[in-house]
Amino acid sequence: MSEQSRTRADWLLLIGFCAFLFFFGLNYFGLIGADEPRYAQIAREMLVRHDWITPVLGGKPWLEKPVLYYWQAMLAYSIFGVSDWAARIPSAVDATLLVIAVYFFLRRFRPGFQLDGALMTASAAGMIGLARAASTDMPLAAALSFAMLAWYAWHESGKQAYLSGFYVFVGLGTLAKGPVAVFLAALIIFLYAAAAGEYRLAWRTFWIPGIVLFCVVALPWYIAVQLRNPEFFRVFILQHNLARFSTDVFHHEQPFWYFLVVILFALVPWTIFAALAVWETLRAWWTESRTLFESEDKFNVFLVVWLVVPVIFFSLSRSKLPGYILPAVPAGTLLVAEYVRHHVAGDDQPPLAAIILHSSVGVLPIVPGLMIQYILVQRHVPGGTAFLMSSGVALALGVGIALTLRSKLGFRMLRFVTLVPVILTVAAVLKIGGNTLDETLSAGPLAREIARVEAGNLPTAIFQVPREIEYGLTFYRNQAIDSYDRGQIPPRDHLLVTSEGFKPETSKLLEGRRVSFLGNFRPQHLEYYWVSAPGMQEIQHEH
């Protein structure tokens, strides 16, 4: 096959896999959790107001996060219209661009395995999951990964254009999630320079034209939003950066080892070989430190530093959420690509135990993927025929992967055989579980049920329900949601969404009001009522 034909085939595979893994089925289930609908609604309100500076939710400034995701979502809304799937397009696009960046980097600096590295990055569980989420995690991970690849390209080639790109992408990362992008980039570079014994490398990175580029990219929005909202520094920097890191004020506390577990799951199905690659790199670093940094294997050390720094840094934080660790995932998949490249070049087979473990980890997600409806409804993995059939499929695939990797085709087939269970798992989750995910985890179906029984777009209030429902209804009903729990009781007729079993006749909050039961949403154990303005005391509570 000619080089041109090979490149064309690579692009077809990249486009096909990214389209399936990141874009296919974005509309199969609605926005989940509190963050997705909240960020989606902020972008909508900014678009309606034609305001590209101040993030707004419910007509009030919402200054927890910078603006990059909102800009991307506003652009998606402008092209496709406002919808839950359009809100997810920015993350899917960012993930695709990251995969393409990995491909180009490897083709230029580590040719021969660029497609392996790109597809390994695309197929990591953390990448797939957060590429399908309307959140700020993927924009930060993509921008920081672009920056790290650009920096290493400058380090290896000496071309200032790459260093310029590094500063531009750090600026975009700062617009994605704040100063954490600058801190992580600086820490990774400094620790790598220290490991190599080249402290001047860190100093040479401090480049005045690059700093100017960073300021041009990042500072205009920060200055503009501070001028419009004098409380921005206090809310964003002090509360949502420093306080979030040093205290559990936002109630996301987890054990110190939490992110070690998260990164292992985020790298599935490549976890085993990523761990082996880290081990081999550390062993070579310990035994060959002088010669290691004079060879191309120094790239592996850089990747290990890039992988470890976010894990340790966020482990020190009192506030921990799974998405924080996403910037480390591309480093892990690139380590696997380098591991494969070295072993194939040396015609070297990995240990049998590693192949068996890799095959097991690679196929394990198929079991919950095929039984996702049972898990979502019953809240546990069921036994019986369904479990045996799912396990049988996983076992057959696992044996096939192991036998292929031990055959004459060997390690070169790792990418292809491992992608098979990834594709099957994603397809199963979307096709089998999409509707159940929608009904059990999203406020979209609830909002549609309410819309069918109400007369007009009444104000909506909630009482004793999770905040996921509050923000979900905010997006799907496109209105600010009042909360009885916060003392926000609308003075006029309104709808009330509350937990199943609520008895309005016993609530002092509803004295002097007429309450009519409208229906219940059994998948999430919720009920909804019409509540009159004060002065009408009859309660109708017929189910």
Summary of the structure (lengths in Angstrom):
residues: 543
radius of gyration: 25.5
end to end distance: 69.3
largest distance: 84.7
contacts: 1846
relative contact order: 0.09
helix: 69%
strand: 6%
